[in-house]
Amino acid sequence: MRGATTPPPLLRSRKTPCPPRGGSPAMFAELNELLNASPQRPETGKFTLLRDTRTDGSFLVHHFLSFYLRAGCKVCFVALLQSFSHYNIIAQKLGVSLTAAKERGQLVFLEGLKSCLDLWFGEQEEQSGQPSPLQFVSKSTSDLKALFDFVQVSLTPASSDSWKGPVLLVDDLSVLLSLGATPVAVLDFIHYCRVVVCSQLKGNIVVLVHSNEDSEDEENELVVNSLCHHSDLILWVEGLATGFCKDVHGQIKITRRVSLELTGEQDVVQIYQYKIQDKNVTFFARGLSAAVL
């Protein structure tokens, strides 16, 4: 187990395939450096778990969404927490237009909030004539097969597609439990998505879950712990134990699960602190915030 001892370099000049308009930053360049990631060479077949505790880890969702769109990947975004306009406003700050990505067929967006309202008021199937991917919320079963079918159809490439590997992004998986899905149904959904997206299509999955180790929500913690065991990469953000600080917003623990590769090596763990700005996030080793030095 190895920890970071020096702060990451500033990478504000890193180039990306599509320069953002108006000088907006291209995703969070320092995070790309920490992960040794670049939209020019995205990895394939990886399952990434985003986990937050006592803080909001949604900035990681926005990062990976803009990262994979810039990489030229086909993205299926199961957005269960916020509206399309919310994600689009933040994406524009990072130099990406979700509206344009939808229009060119690169982004398939499932707006969970709207879908649930339509189901509860009986409007979904009347409007489209097709079953809703979230139809389990209005039925007695917690089966997520319809949601899996939606993902599979959305990411299976057509003969005319020129996109790079497919990507499934979920924000956030814990909402499925709140809507009535069982832990077994949620884990089965992720398992089948991994088989299709990661193994068969050589794509990637990125999932956000909320976690609180002191919580009495045993079902959520069961899902979180199970996903941790099967993730290739875990990004765990936590609020500071000491409370709010204007110069340090939280801590991120990056775990690369090299032990899954059966090479006999231990997982590689790095811990940093971070500060969220309007259009960027800066990372630094613990105790090396600019406000402290």
Salt bridges, closest charged atoms under 4 A:
GLU33 OE1 - ARG14 NH2 3.52
ASP52 OD1 - HIS210 ND1 2.46
ASP118 OD2 - LYS114 NZ 3.02
ASP149 OD2 - LYS145 NZ 2.86
ASP172 OD2 - HIS210 NE2 2.97
GLU213 OE2 - ARG51 NH2 3.84
ASP247 OD1 - LYS275 NZ 3.79
ASP267 OD2 - ARG257 NE 2.97
ASP278 OD1 - LYS93 NZ 3.08
